[in-house]
Amino acid sequence: MTSPSSSVQEARKAVADRLRHIRQDAGLTGRDLAFRCGWSPSKASRIENANTRPSDQDIREWCRACGAEDEAADLISASRTADSMYREWRHLQRTGMTRNQTSDMPLYQRTRHMRVYCSNVVPGLLQTQGYAEALLSTIADVFETPNDAAEAAAARVERSKVLYDPSKRFALIVEEDVLYFPFGDAETMAGQLGYLLTVMALPSVSLGVIPRTAPRRMWTLEGFLTFDTTRVQVETLSANIIITRPSEIALYLRAFERFSKMAVYGAKARALILEAMTALG
């Protein structure tokens, strides 16, 4: 698969290309522009080749040097949009994790068909308060950010109430190993696995489990969520990456379709969950 950051890079390149065209339309060389802005020629080159993200002030100075001040506002907006597609966890969580759980609520509410694949944790939509709190506490520890796990877990559970909206559809797939990765104590894990059995009965929810022994039609990936067919959210270790390019969205939807054919559902999925519960002792 292509890198999920390619949509981000494409958006940044579009800004850089527009800046280059503005310079060319003004009849300036890169060296001329750098001189007018008081920059080194290398800085102008890095911005123009999308190797350095321009600040808002850089864009203003570039446009002013080219006599195109009226272009600055749109370019700044486009640059900020590109930045919002790549959101580092350490920045999203610098004041805690609760805000991140609530900020996406409108997106969850307006989405009609969500697909979720997880290879390492129970999907956030299906997490219990105890499991979410244990997981989020671990995340805060790894990123050395404020630990508001209890409040963030409560917000995550609140966000998950969209599962009870009969007008929506949720297709969720996990690797079998997810059932065994312990976050919290045995009681917490038992509660989490039990909740999976409960939520499977919801008419809006399809939960599939990919058995460890299933012939692979697709390799494991980092977790991702698709929102209808217009947006994909990929959760890497360092960042939350937003994908909006249609060709990339289609690729993730194709991968999800392959995962869905590897998964088991209904009685077979329940049997795997019950087996994991038994292993807790």
C-alpha positions as CSV (number, residue, x, y, z in Angstrom):
1,M,0.0,0.0,0.0
2,T,1.1,3.6,-0.5
3,S,2.1,5.7,2.4
4,P,-0.9,7.2,4.2
5,S,1.0,10.5,4.3
6,S,1.0,10.8,0.5
7,S,-2.3,12.7,0.6
8,V,-0.7,15.2,3.1
9,Q,2.3,15.6,0.9
10,E,0.2,16.1,-2.2
11,A,-1.7,18.9,-0.4
12,R,1.5,20.6,0.7
13,K,2.9,20.3,-2.8
14,A,-0.2,22.0,-4.2
15,V,0.6,25.0,-2.0
16,A,4.3,24.9,-3.0
17,D,3.4,24.7,-6.7
18,R,1.1,27.8,-6.4
19,L,3.8,29.8,-4.7
20,R,6.2,28.9,-7.5
21,H,3.6,30.0,-10.1
22,I,3.1,33.3,-8.3
23,R,6.9,33.9,-8.3
24,Q,7.1,33.0,-12.0
25,D,4.2,35.3,-12.9
26,A,6.0,38.1,-11.1
27,G,9.1,37.5,-13.3
28,L,11.3,36.7,-10.3
29,T,14.0,34.1,-9.9
30,G,14.2,32.2,-6.7
31,R,17.2,34.2,-5.8
32,D,15.3,37.5,-6.5
33,L,12.5,36.4,-4.2
34,A,14.8,35.3,-1.4
35,F,16.6,38.7,-1.6
36,R,13.3,40.6,-1.4
37,C,12.1,38.5,1.6
38,G,15.5,38.7,3.4
39,W,15.9,34.9,3.2
40,S,18.7,32.6,2.1
41,P,18.1,31.2,-1.5
42,S,18.0,27.7,0.0
43,K,14.9,28.6,2.1
44,A,13.0,29.8,-0.9
45,S,14.0,26.6,-2.7
46,R,12.9,24.4,0.1
47,I,9.5,26.0,0.4
48,E,9.0,25.9,-3.4
49,N,9.9,22.2,-3.5
50,A,7.6,21.4,-0.6
51,N,10.6,20.3,1.5
52,T,9.9,23.0,4.2
53,R,6.4,23.9,5.3
54,P,6.0,27.7,5.0
55,S,4.6,29.6,8.0
56,D,1.7,32.0,7.6
57,Q,4.2,34.8,7.7
58,D,6.4,33.2,5.0
59,I,3.4,33.0,2.7
60,R,2.5,36.7,3.4
61,E,6.1,37.8,2.6
62,W,6.3,35.6,-0.5
63,C,3.1,37.1,-1.9
64,R,4.1,40.6,-0.9
65,A,7.4,40.2,-2.7
66,C,5.6,39.1,-5.8
67,G,2.9,41.8,-5.7
68,A,0.3,39.2,-5.1
69,E,-0.9,40.1,-1.6
70,D,-4.5,39.1,-2.5
71,E,-3.4,35.5,-2.9
72,A,-2.0,35.2,0.7
73,A,-5.3,34.5,2.6
74,D,-6.3,31.6,0.3
75,L,-2.8,30.1,0.4
76,I,-2.6,30.3,4.2
77,S,-5.9,28.5,4.4
78,A,-4.7,25.8,2.0
79,S,-1.5,25.4,4.0
80,R,-3.4,25.0,7.3
81,T,-5.7,22.5,5.7
82,A,-2.7,20.4,4.6
83,D,-1.3,20.6,8.2
84,S,-4.6,19.4,9.7
85,M,-4.3,16.2,7.7
86,Y,-1.3,15.2,9.6
87,R,-1.9,15.6,13.3
88,E,0.8,14.4,15.7
89,W,-0.5,12.8,18.8
90,R,2.0,14.7,21.0
91,H,0.4,17.9,19.8
92,L,-3.2,16.6,20.0
93,Q,-2.6,15.4,23.5
94,R,-0.4,18.1,24.9
95,T,-3.1,19.3,27.3
96,G,-4.7,15.8,27.8
97,M,-6.7,13.3,25.8
98,T,-10.3,14.3,26.5
99,R,-10.5,17.1,23.9
100,N,-9.4,14.7,21.2
101,Q,-12.2,12.3,22.1
102,T,-14.9,15.0,21.8
103,S,-13.6,17.0,18.8
104,D,-14.5,14.3,16.3
105,M,-18.0,13.9,17.7
106,P,-19.7,15.8,14.8
107,L,-17.9,13.6,12.3
108,Y,-19.1,10.4,14.1
109,Q,-22.6,11.8,14.2
110,R,-22.9,12.7,10.5
111,T,-21.2,9.5,9.2
112,R,-23.7,6.9,8.0
113,H,-21.4,3.9,7.3
114,M,-18.2,3.5,9.3
115,R,-15.6,0.7,8.7
116,V,-13.0,0.0,11.3
117,Y,-10.0,-2.3,11.2
118,C,-7.8,-2.8,14.3
119,S,-4.8,-5.1,14.7
120,N,-3.6,-4.1,18.1
121,V,-6.4,-2.9,20.3
122,V,-10.2,-3.2,20.6
123,P,-11.7,-0.4,18.4
124,G,-12.5,2.7,20.4
125,L,-16.2,2.5,19.5
126,L,-16.3,-0.9,21.3
127,Q,-14.2,-0.1,24.4
128,T,-15.6,-0.2,27.9
129,Q,-14.8,2.5,30.4
130,G,-12.3,0.3,32.2
131,Y,-10.4,-0.9,29.1
132,A,-10.4,2.6,27.6
133,E,-9.0,4.1,30.8
134,A,-6.2,1.5,31.0
135,L,-5.3,1.9,27.3
136,L,-5.4,5.7,27.5
137,S,-3.3,5.8,30.6
138,T,-0.7,3.7,28.8
139,I,-0.8,6.2,25.9
140,A,-0.3,9.2,28.2
141,D,2.7,7.4,29.7
142,V,4.3,6.7,26.4
143,F,3.8,10.2,25.1
144,E,4.6,11.8,28.5
145,T,1.5,14.0,28.2
146,P,-1.1,14.9,30.9
147,N,-2.9,11.8,32.1
148,D,-6.6,12.5,32.1
149,A,-7.4,8.9,31.2
150,A,-10.6,8.6,33.3
151,E,-12.2,11.7,31.7
152,A,-11.0,10.8,28.2
153,A,-12.4,7.2,28.6
154,A,-15.7,8.6,29.7
155,A,-15.8,10.9,26.6
156,R,-14.9,8.0,24.4
157,V,-17.7,5.9,25.8
158,E,-20.1,8.8,25.3
159,R,-19.0,9.1,21.7
160,S,-19.7,5.4,21.2
161,K,-23.4,6.0,21.7
162,V,-23.6,6.5,18.0
163,L,-23.7,2.6,17.8
164,Y,-27.3,2.7,19.0
165,D,-28.5,4.9,16.1
166,P,-30.4,2.5,13.8
167,S,-29.9,4.7,10.8
168,K,-26.1,4.0,10.9
169,R,-24.0,1.0,10.0
170,F,-20.8,-0.1,11.6
171,A,-18.5,-2.8,10.2
172,L,-15.6,-3.5,12.6
173,I,-12.9,-6.1,12.2
174,V,-10.2,-7.1,14.6
175,E,-7.3,-9.6,14.5
176,E,-7.8,-12.5,17.0
177,D,-4.7,-11.4,18.9
178,V,-6.6,-8.2,19.9
179,L,-8.7,-10.4,22.2
180,Y,-5.6,-11.5,24.1
181,F,-3.6,-8.2,24.4
182,P,-4.3,-7.2,28.1
183,F,-5.1,-3.6,28.9
184,G,-6.1,-3.5,32.6
185,D,-6.4,-6.5,34.9
186,A,-8.2,-9.8,34.2
187,E,-11.5,-8.4,35.4
188,T,-11.2,-5.4,33.0
189,M,-10.4,-7.7,30.1
190,A,-13.3,-10.0,31.0
191,G,-15.7,-7.0,31.0
192,Q,-14.3,-5.8,27.7
193,L,-14.7,-9.2,26.0
194,G,-18.1,-9.6,27.5
195,Y,-19.1,-6.3,26.1
196,L,-18.0,-7.4,22.6
197,L,-20.5,-10.3,22.9
198,T,-23.2,-7.8,23.9
199,V,-22.6,-5.2,21.2
200,M,-22.6,-7.9,18.5
201,A,-26.3,-8.2,18.9
202,L,-26.9,-4.6,17.9
203,P,-28.6,-4.4,14.5
204,S,-26.3,-1.6,13.4
205,V,-23.1,-3.5,14.2
206,S,-21.2,-6.2,12.3
207,L,-18.1,-7.4,14.2
208,G,-15.7,-9.8,12.5
209,V,-12.7,-11.5,14.0
210,I,-9.8,-12.7,11.8
211,P,-8.6,-16.0,13.2
212,R,-4.9,-16.4,13.7
213,T,-5.1,-19.5,11.4
214,A,-6.9,-17.7,8.6
215,P,-5.2,-17.8,5.2
216,R,-3.9,-14.3,4.7
217,R,-5.5,-12.3,1.8
218,M,-4.1,-9.1,3.3
219,W,-1.2,-8.4,5.7
220,T,-1.9,-6.7,9.0
221,L,-2.0,-2.9,8.9
222,E,-2.1,-0.1,11.4
223,G,-5.6,0.7,12.6
224,F,-7.8,2.7,10.3
225,L,-11.3,4.0,10.1
226,T,-13.3,5.0,7.1
227,F,-16.1,7.6,7.3
228,D,-18.6,6.8,4.5
229,T,-16.5,6.9,1.3
230,T,-15.0,10.4,1.8
231,R,-12.4,10.1,4.5
232,V,-10.0,7.7,6.0
233,Q,-8.3,8.1,9.4
234,V,-5.0,6.1,9.9
235,E,-3.6,5.8,13.4
236,T,0.2,5.5,13.4
237,L,2.4,5.5,16.4
238,S,3.3,9.2,15.9
239,A,0.3,10.7,14.2
240,N,-3.4,10.6,13.2
241,I,-3.4,10.9,9.4
242,I,-6.4,12.1,7.5
243,I,-6.8,10.8,3.9
244,T,-9.2,12.4,1.5
245,R,-7.7,11.6,-1.9
246,P,-10.2,9.3,-3.7
247,S,-7.6,6.8,-5.0
248,E,-6.2,6.3,-1.5
249,I,-9.6,5.9,0.0
250,A,-10.5,3.3,-2.6
251,L,-7.3,1.4,-1.7
252,Y,-8.3,1.3,2.0
253,L,-11.8,0.2,1.2
254,R,-10.3,-2.6,-1.0
255,A,-8.1,-3.6,1.9
256,F,-11.1,-3.6,4.3
257,E,-13.0,-5.9,1.8
258,R,-10.1,-8.3,1.9
259,F,-10.1,-8.3,5.7
260,S,-13.8,-8.9,5.8
261,K,-13.5,-12.0,3.7
262,M,-10.8,-13.4,6.1
263,A,-12.9,-12.7,9.2
264,V,-15.5,-14.9,10.9
265,Y,-18.8,-13.6,12.2
266,G,-21.7,-14.6,14.4
267,A,-21.3,-17.9,16.3
268,K,-17.7,-18.4,15.1
269,A,-16.7,-15.0,16.2
270,R,-18.4,-15.5,19.6
271,A,-16.6,-18.7,20.0
272,L,-13.2,-17.0,19.6
273,I,-14.2,-14.3,22.1
274,L,-15.4,-16.9,24.6
275,E,-12.1,-18.8,24.2
276,A,-10.2,-15.6,25.0
277,M,-12.3,-15.1,28.1
278,T,-11.6,-18.7,29.2
279,A,-7.9,-18.0,28.8
280,L,-8.1,-15.3,31.4
281,G,-8.5,-18.0,34.0
